[in-house]
Amino acid sequence: MNLKNALRAATALALVTGSAATAETITIATVNNGDMIRMQGYTDKFTEATGIDVEWVTLEENVLRQRVTTDITTKGGQFDIMTIGMYETPIWGANGWLVPLDDLSEEYDVDDILPAMRSGLSHDGTLYAAPFYGESSMVMYRTDLMEKAGLEMPEAPTWEFIREAAAAMTDRENDINGICLRGKAGWGEGGAFITVTANSFGARWFDEDWNAQFDQPEWANALNFYVDLMNNYGPPGYATNGFNENLSLFQQGKCGMWIDATVAASFVTNPNDSTVADSVGFALAPNAEGVDKKANWLWAWALAIPAGTQKEDAAKQFIEWATSKEYIQLVAENEGWANVPPGARTSLYETPEYQEVPFAKMTLDSINAADPTNPTVDPVPYVGIQFVAIPEFAGIATEVSQEFSAAYAGQQTVEEALEKAQAITTEAMEAAGY
Amino acid sequence: MARSVTTQRKILNTAAAWAIGLLIFFPILWTILTSFKTEAEAIASPPIFLNFDWTLENYAIVQERSNYMRFLWNSVIIAGGSTVLGIIIAVPAAWSMAFVPSKRTKDILMWMLSTKMLPAVGVLYPIYLLCIQLGVLDNRLAMVVILMLINLPIIVWMLYTYFREIPGEILEAARMDGATLKEELLYILTPMAVPGIASTLLLNFILAWNEAFWTLNLTSVDAAPLTAFIASYSSPEGLFFAKLSAASTMAIAPILILGWFSQKQLVRGLTFGAVK
């Protein structure tokens, strides 16, 4: 009898505490990178202020992409907030899969979002995702090696200068490669890099009638230049190097130059991880002689609300908190200005303390130099710099980048790779009805 | 009479066995070692083998960031549940195929196996939609059933081959002594096939533990097992190899220990029937 009573009491207690604890909980799908993980650490502050609990589902980028795409296309309703990028946002927004962020509060100051970011995360002028952090790409180089080579990096170098500097810095005996660049297959890895390189040579993915352009001389120029540069001055096996591999090489002092995401700047200048932290300089991404487009991309990891969530208000509250000026202030107070999420807000770059961060100005200049609606010399029918914001692109570009990587690895010639790229793209676009 | 083996040959064989064993184990050893390094040491080139400052920092960070016990508990339930459920269904199936085969038994076995030849992603959308309809996304029971269905062909095949090694005459004798079908299955067949069933159990438990497609795609919070725990530490933009290694070590530790303790059972089961 006693046992029964005890059980009853326990059940009642569990029910009471259970219902007391059923405050609203939102589930957020996100990627594993430094800024996002840092934010998870501050979530308690959000819960304290609003009473809303937060469950994090952190996944590797590619897994996340597959996971949230499955969920949103089937209206699975697993997440109240999704971390998505500039590629997905306009497409999903156009499909009506995302809640428009057109009623954000006045204090949030939506006009403070950097214009390039805002336009990349909008469809038809409506914002569908709020940028948590943004990035472009730029040249990071070793100031000591540059000095030793007797050269001076201009603020806006050309590819010709990059080649000259790479040649001068390469020191095979001491295991120093003049330049490290992405070559790994995948639309977001090497595919992104070669696409911006092509832009800076005046090449484009499609003409205004959606015809593939790999048979044009600009693409051949870009690809030949890249392969030639990397074969002569790049690290061995560069065809399989992505962001992480190059970061590792650069941090260990094995690269003279590295052209990659602006967020890498905070890694390579962090003395805990990098052996070359005190001798890194920055410059704008290069362009070919006579072409006024630079090889820099634009990307943002942004927070969006899938249409159909039951917790839209709570989700909006979270997004306003996580992408606010106050959040930036919170991180700055606790971890210093170099660790705040960059590239999202104009006001950050007007903050005097932040202007002292060595890579702040170059990051902003790089972001401002990127125009997603006008990525290359000739007009294009698409939006996006290192990608083409159509649903078919991820599949096509992954295949194309595999052909390119095969050329980098010496398994086929540049001409063969371009021919195959042309065929793959033409076929896929015809099948998709363009 | 056993073949005489010279000491020299013995040493050579032992050395070769150790070398192969180490080679196979090396990636796991490297993961474990990396988990005790700092991030900078983890990517050092040339790699540092043992001569580094051992630190538990990564484990502390992982412990602080993730609720390991929740993922572990989900893994135990999903892997354990699907394996046990699978065995319960597969024993009668394998029994009928092994002892009362029909003209079509071979075809059925092949057909069952053929379901394994379809890439999982091919049925992701149908299964995802089914789960939404039934309201069982991110549900442990649903994961148990799905992983059971995925591993069932393998379980049936393994049990079938073990059962075939058992002489049918023994079962016949039991039947002549008046054993019912249930008694025949429970008291005659199962005890004789224990090594086979045990190794099937273990192997499928390991397969279900490591299954990383369905567990990643159909779970988010409540039912997420250790595969999701590892995936949350992998990053294409940032070098977190030491933390990833710590998470991996924590995820494989239970299964590694289980494997160690049941080594004998596993080997016996896998070679069962090879030596009469």
Interface residues (C-beta under 8 A of the other chain):
Chain A: T27 A29 V31 N32 N33 G34 I37 Q40 E55 V57 T58 L59 E60 E61 N62 V63 Q66 R67 T70 D71 T74 K75 G76 G77 Q78 F79 G188 E189 G242 F243 N244 L247 S248 Q251 Q252 K254 A261 V263 F267 N272 D273
Chain B: E39 A40 I43 A44 S45 R65 L124 Y125 Y128 L129 C131 I132 L137 D138 L216 N217 S220 V221 A224 A228 A231 S232 Y233 S234 S235 P236 E237 G238 L239 F240
